[in-house]
Amino acid sequence: MNTDDKHPVRKVLIIVSRGSLDGIYPALIMANGARMEGIEASLFFTFFGLNGLVKSTMDSLKVATVGNSALNMAMPMLGLPITMPFPTVMGAIPGVSAFATHLMNKEMEKLDIPPVREFLEMISDSGGKIFACKLAMDMFKLKKDDLWERVDDVLTVGQFYEHGAGAGSHILFT
């Protein structure tokens, strides 16, 4: 996979800042795809993205329904046209987020997309690196023991940039 012949992509640094189901999966898919192409991949979970690494929350991520203007994408799952908007106010009704999460998980299961923990294991097993942001950890009063046991390290932003320095490195923000 090349951006052009002179500068092939060798490493991707993926910053994960959103902690919802629909915020975590794009990063996991991008990291897994990079590893499948032989590209080094490192995930840096920061701010609410840490939700995907905290042992007590990583298996119960939800779809954000309030203020998510792109929920029209999910309308075909209900047999409705993609052009039908999802009214934002409906996202605040109790149970709507749980229902949307259930639908999304069901569709991902049909496509054989693994749950978050299993996806992280696949990325780690393939040589991908998984880091937590020190600033966000401090801000949310989290300790390394609160995180999934296979997190490679807790780094500052500067340390993460140093880890990824070099020709052919690309930063992706999800």
N, C-alpha and C positions, 0 to 999 in steps of 0.2 A: 504494500500500500504506500504510494508515494504522492506527495503534494506536487512534486515535479522530480525529474531525474537527478537534479543536483542536490536536493535536500529531502531525502526520504524521512518519513516519520519513524523515529526510533523509540520514542517514549512519550506517553501521555500522562499528564498530571490532572486528575479530575477532582475538582472541588465540589463537595456535596454540602449545600447549605440549607436545603429544605428537608424536613423530617416527616413528610407525609408519604404514603404509599406511592403516590404519583410523583413525588419529589425524589425518592430514593432509587426507584427502578431505572430511570434513564441512565444514571451513573453506573449502576451495576451492569446494564446491558452494554454500555460503551466500554467499560473496563474488560468485560468478558470478551467482547468482540476484538478488542486490541490484542488480548492474550492469544486468541485464536489465530490472529494474523502474525504472531511472533513479535508484537510490539510490547515493550515494557509498559506496565500500567501501575499507577499509584493513585489510590483514593485518599482524599483528605476531607474528613468529616468535620464540619465546623458549624457553629451556632445550632439551629434546630436540626440540622443534618445528623447531629450526634444521636438523635432518636433511633437511627438505624444501627447503632453500635451498642447502645445501652442494653444490657442483658434483660432488664425488666420490661423494655418497650419494643425491642426489635421484632418480636413475633406477633405484635398486635398493631401494626401501623394502619392508619386509616386514610381514606381518600378525603381530601379537603373539598367540601361542598360549598361552603360559604365564600363568596367572592371569587369562585373559580369560573371565570367566563368561558372556559373551554369545555365545560361539561356537555355541550352539544355533541362532542365526539362520542360520548357514551350512549346517546339516544338510540343508535341501531341495536344495542344490546337489549333494548326494551321493545324492539320492533317498530321504532319511530324513525322518521327521517333525520339525518344528520343536521339538516337545516333548522330543526326545531330547537329553539333556545331553551336552556334550563334556567328557570327563574331563580335568581340568586336568593330571594326570600325563602324559597323552598329548602335551601340548604340548612336553614336554621331550625327546621322542624325536627323534633326528636326522632331518631331512627333513620333519617335520610342518609346521613354519613355512613352509618352501619350498613344500610342497604346498598349504597354505592360501592362500599368496600367489598361487600359480599359478591356483587356482580363482577367487579374487577378481578377479584381473586378467582372466581369461577372461570372467567374467560382466560386468565393467565394459565390456570391449571389445564384447560383444554389445549393450550398451545405448548404445554410442557415447560412453562417458565417456572423455575423453582422458587420456593419461598425465600425471603431475604437471607435468613441464616444459611441456608443451603447454597444460595448464590454466592455469598461471601466466602464460604468454604471452597467452592469451585475456583473462585478468583485467587484465593490464597494458595490453594493446592497447585495452581498453574504458574505460580511465581509472582502473582500480583501482590502489591504491598498495600496495607491498610493502616492509615494513620488517623489519630484524633488530634484536634486542635487544642493546644494547651490553654490559650486564652478562653475559649468557650468552655473547656473543662473547669477552669477556675471560676468563671462567671456563673456557671450552673452548679457549682459546688460538687462536682463529680470527681471521683477517684478512679485510678486505672482499674481497681477491683470491680467497679460498676460496669465496666465494658466487657464485651465479648472477649473471651480469653485469647483469641487469635489476632487481636489488634497488634500490629508490629511495634508501634511506639506512639507516644504522645509528643508532638512536635510543636514548636513555634512556627509561625508563618515563614520566618527567615530560614529555619532549618528545613522546612518542606521545600522551599525554593532551592536551597543548596543541594538537597537530595535529587532534585530534578534538573539541575544545571547541565548544560551541554548541548551541542549541536543536535538538531533533530528532535528536541523536546517541544511539546506543545501543551499549553494549559487550556483545559476545558472547564467551564463553570456551568453546573446544572442547577 
